[in-house]
């Protein structure tokens, strides 16, 4: 069984965790059962050996901000850069997407237009047509999103794969097998609704229509398929 490490970079809101579990459980549910999964909370635990010890690496989202450059985050960034050099398959999600970009010389920081949250369309570019992770997906599909920071500048050698009207860098690849996605393939529609309910007071303060965002939540099977797609890449290098 291929050995995959899930780098947990934080924890969700307590009210959501009490009902749905935490980030790691959502990823475990979406990744293929044939994988030998190990969860390491890099905010409190040591990094899991060397990247070459693993057949695949997944990096979760986080309430932390990459631009804060916390010591655990910077150490994880250096480790991820080594993984990319070693051509170990990597999938970074939300914070993991931003951290991967930062690790490889890009820039992460607050989006100038504020927060993106709810179910929104992602548009794939022509570069995704033959990409190992995205090939075969429709040019547009819905995805669950919640973030205030973004990849403001991609690493020099990155290939942009997806975008939308709000976010210029929804998905990218570096090298043959390292991907970052700003959206959340591990979120169900119910989890997305729970996020919006928790965020509602802040959304109102920010001038967003919390009710409309809640009403707009729908399932996002194409986005969710990325976890199984990544699993297949790990199992069939």
NUMAR-170289 format. One line per field, with one value per residue (C-alpha): residue number from 1; residue in one letter; y, z, x. Coordinates in pm, 1 decimal. Each point is the difference from the previous one (the first is absolute). Example, Ala and Ser with C-alpha at 12.3 -4.5 7.8 and 13.67 -1.06 7.14 Angstrom:
pos <- (1,2)
code <- (A,S)
north <- (-450.0,344.0)
up <- (780.0,-66.0)
east <- (1230.0,137.0)
# end
This chain:
pos <- (1,2,3,4,5,6,7,8,9,10,11,12,13,14,15,16,17,18,19,20,21,22,23,24,25,26,27,28,29,30,31,32,33,34,35,36,37,38,39,40,41,42,43,44,45,46,47,48,49,50,51,52,53,54,55,56,57,58,59,60,61,62,63,64,65,66,67,68,69,70,71,72,73,74,75,76,77,78,79,80,81,82,83,84,85,86,87,88,89,90,91,92,93,94,95,96,97,98,99,100,101,102,103,104,105,106,107,108,109,110,111,112,113,114,115,116,117,118,119,120,121,122,123,124,125,126,127,128,129,130,131,132,133,134,135,136,137,138,139,140,141,142,143,144,145,146,147,148,149,150,151,152,153,154,155,156,157,158,159,160,161,162,163,164,165,166,167,168,169,170,171,172,173,174,175,176,177,178,179,180,181,182,183,184,185,186,187,188,189,190,191,192,193,194,195,196,197,198,199,200,201,202,203,204,205,206,207,208,209,210,211,212,213,214,215,216,217,218,219,220,221,222,223,224,225,226,227,228,229,230,231,232,233,234,235,236,237)
code <- (X,X,X,X,X,X,X,X,X,X,X,X,X,X,X,X,X,X,X,X,X,X,X,X,X,X,X,X,X,X,X,X,X,X,X,X,X,X,X,X,X,X,X,X,X,X,X,X,X,X,X,X,X,X,X,X,X,X,X,X,X,X,X,X,X,X,X,X,X,X,X,X,X,X,X,X,X,X,X,X,X,X,X,X,X,X,X,X,X,X,X,X,X,X,X,X,X,X,X,X,X,X,X,X,X,X,X,X,X,X,X,X,X,X,X,X,X,X,X,X,X,X,X,X,X,X,X,X,X,X,X,X,X,X,X,X,X,X,X,X,X,X,X,X,X,X,X,X,X,X,X,X,X,X,X,X,X,X,X,X,X,X,X,X,X,X,X,X,X,X,X,X,X,X,X,X,X,X,X,X,X,X,X,X,X,X,X,X,X,X,X,X,X,X,X,X,X,X,X,X,X,X,X,X,X,X,X,X,X,X,X,X,X,X,X,X,X,X,X,X,X,X,X,X,X,X,X,X,X,X,X,X,X,X,X,X,X)
north <- (0.0,337.2,209.5,346.4,263.2,253.8,317.7,158.6,374.7,98.2,-84.5,110.5,198.9,-189.6,8.2,-166.5,-249.6,-115.4,-97.6,-92.4,-80.6,182.3,68.0,-329.4,-211.8,174.7,-75.8,-359.0,-47.1,131.8,-166.6,-356.9,-272.8,-180.3,263.6,-46.3,340.7,168.5,329.9,238.6,329.8,216.6,285.1,-204.1,-311.5,-53.6,-31.7,-362.4,-99.4,74.4,59.9,-305.3,-213.3,51.8,-90.7,301.6,315.2,191.4,338.0,120.4,341.0,205.2,301.8,120.6,242.9,-92.8,363.7,-20.9,-233.6,-196.2,-220.7,-325.4,134.3,109.3,-336.1,-177.5,222.7,-99.9,-367.3,38.0,158.9,-309.2,-220.5,182.4,-36.2,-372.8,-22.1,-144.1,56.0,296.6,142.5,326.5,124.5,362.9,75.3,-290.2,155.1,335.3,-161.2,-200.4,315.7,183.9,-292.3,12.2,374.4,130.4,237.3,-55.3,274.4,161.2,24.6,369.3,-62.1,-174.1,-336.0,-263.5,-249.7,-228.5,-211.1,166.2,-98.7,-89.8,33.3,-231.0,133.7,-176.5,-99.1,-234.3,-205.5,-239.8,55.1,-332.5,121.5,205.2,-164.5,-111.4,252.3,253.6,345.2,143.5,-162.1,110.0,-13.7,81.9,296.1,193.3,215.1,350.3,-57.8,-107.2,-75.2,352.9,-107.7,-347.1,-154.0,71.8,-358.0,-58.3,-86.4,171.9,-250.4,170.4,334.9,182.0,359.2,58.6,-205.9,1.4,-307.3,-272.3,-285.0,-45.6,-268.2,7.9,-272.9,-328.6,-67.9,287.6,178.7,282.6,65.9,297.0,-171.8,-280.4,-344.6,-143.6,215.0,-140.3,234.4,-43.0,102.2,303.7,101.2,-41.9,232.1,265.7,-22.2,51.7,279.8,177.2,287.2,79.7,-31.2,261.3,234.6,-51.2,88.7,-354.7,-153.4,-297.1,-113.4,-4.2,-183.4,-263.4,-37.6,-43.4,-296.2,-315.9,-320.8,14.3,-354.0,98.7,193.6,-281.4,-250.7,150.0,-195.9,-332.1,121.0,88.5,-338.5,-173.6,202.9,-112.2,-362.9,2.7,216.2)
up <- (0.0,-97.6,302.4,-0.9,268.3,68.8,138.2,221.9,24.3,243.3,121.3,-91.8,205.0,318.2,-96.7,-332.9,149.8,249.9,-282.9,-295.6,148.6,-96.2,-320.8,1.2,17.7,-307.1,-202.7,120.8,-115.8,-349.2,-65.8,-128.0,267.2,-164.3,137.6,324.7,151.6,284.5,154.1,141.7,160.9,-104.8,227.2,306.0,-119.3,-176.3,-376.0,-113.4,-90.3,-353.3,-296.4,-171.8,282.9,-154.0,-321.3,21.0,205.4,64.5,178.3,159.3,40.9,315.1,188.6,8.5,-255.0,-211.5,6.2,379.8,-67.4,321.6,69.1,-51.6,-329.8,-130.9,96.1,-184.1,-303.4,-19.0,33.3,-283.7,-223.6,56.7,-88.2,-329.6,-85.3,75.8,-221.8,276.6,-88.3,201.5,31.8,191.9,80.6,93.4,258.8,-148.4,-347.2,125.0,202.3,-301.5,-211.3,274.9,43.5,-367.3,-26.5,-56.5,226.5,225.9,172.9,54.1,-310.8,-81.3,-49.5,335.7,68.4,-243.9,158.2,-108.8,-312.6,-307.3,-352.3,-87.2,-360.8,-128.8,-256.8,-310.0,203.5,204.2,-299.1,22.2,364.9,188.3,279.3,-191.9,-342.5,-82.9,226.1,-153.5,-77.4,278.2,319.5,345.3,300.4,371.0,100.9,311.8,21.4,65.8,-113.9,-350.9,-219.5,-112.8,-218.3,-131.7,12.7,-319.4,-128.0,90.9,-257.6,65.4,-42.2,134.5,95.9,48.7,-5.6,362.3,25.9,-269.1,135.8,86.7,-102.1,-110.4,-49.4,49.4,-153.8,-96.1,315.1,248.9,1.0,193.7,0.8,174.8,22.3,240.2,-158.6,351.2,82.5,-34.3,-64.6,364.6,121.9,-229.6,143.7,352.6,-83.1,-134.6,308.1,227.9,-220.0,-44.9,249.7,-161.8,-350.4,80.5,133.3,-321.9,-216.1,-124.7,-24.1,236.4,-85.4,-373.2,51.5,210.3,-259.0,-269.5,158.9,-209.5,-36.6,-184.5,-116.4,-261.6,256.3,253.3,-257.1,27.2,319.2,-171.6,-312.8,209.6,171.3,-341.2,-95.2,320.6,-58.6,-365.5,-20.4)
east <- (0.0,147.1,94.3,-157.5,48.5,-271.9,156.7,-263.4,60.3,-274.9,-347.1,-349.9,-251.1,-103.9,-369.4,82.9,243.8,-261.0,-236.7,222.2,340.8,318.3,192.6,185.9,-315.8,-144.6,311.8,14.7,-359.1,79.9,335.2,8.5,-24.7,292.8,238.4,189.4,-78.3,186.3,-111.6,260.4,-102.3,293.0,-111.9,102.7,188.4,331.7,3.3,-37.5,354.9,115.5,-232.0,150.0,-142.1,-345.2,-176.4,-229.5,-55.7,-324.5,-9.9,-324.1,-155.1,44.7,-135.4,362.9,143.4,302.3,115.3,43.5,294.9,-39.7,305.5,-195.3,-134.3,339.1,152.0,-281.9,55.7,366.7,-100.4,-252.8,261.8,215.0,-297.3,-50.6,369.5,-26.8,-311.6,-217.9,-369.2,-132.9,-350.7,-32.6,-351.3,-85.3,270.7,194.9,-37.2,127.8,279.5,116.4,15.4,188.5,239.7,94.7,57.1,-352.7,-189.8,-300.8,-194.6,-338.6,-215.7,-56.3,-375.7,-42.3,-159.9,-122.8,-238.3,-282.0,-49.5,150.5,97.2,358.0,113.2,271.3,244.4,129.9,305.9,-221.7,-116.1,294.9,88.1,22.1,-228.9,-256.6,-27.1,-353.0,-171.3,-240.3,135.8,-218.7,-123.3,-121.4,232.2,-18.5,214.0,83.1,312.7,125.2,357.7,96.5,297.6,79.3,292.1,72.2,347.7,193.4,-19.6,-366.3,-264.8,-333.3,-284.8,-313.1,-150.1,-328.8,-123.2,104.5,316.1,269.1,177.1,-249.0,230.1,359.7,261.2,374.6,212.5,-163.4,-202.5,-38.9,-336.3,-159.4,-375.1,-160.2,-338.5,-93.6,-51.1,-42.8,-307.1,-349.8,-291.1,-104.0,344.3,-8.5,-338.1,136.8,290.0,-232.6,-220.6,301.2,134.6,-335.5,59.1,337.0,-143.8,-264.0,269.4,196.7,-299.4,-63.6,-347.0,20.4,-352.7,70.3,327.6,-177.3,-273.9,264.2,176.1,-19.2,194.9,332.6,78.3,257.7,202.3,-32.7,124.8,349.2,67.7,-63.5,182.4,304.3,-20.9,13.9,309.9,171.0,-98.8,107.2,313.5)
# end
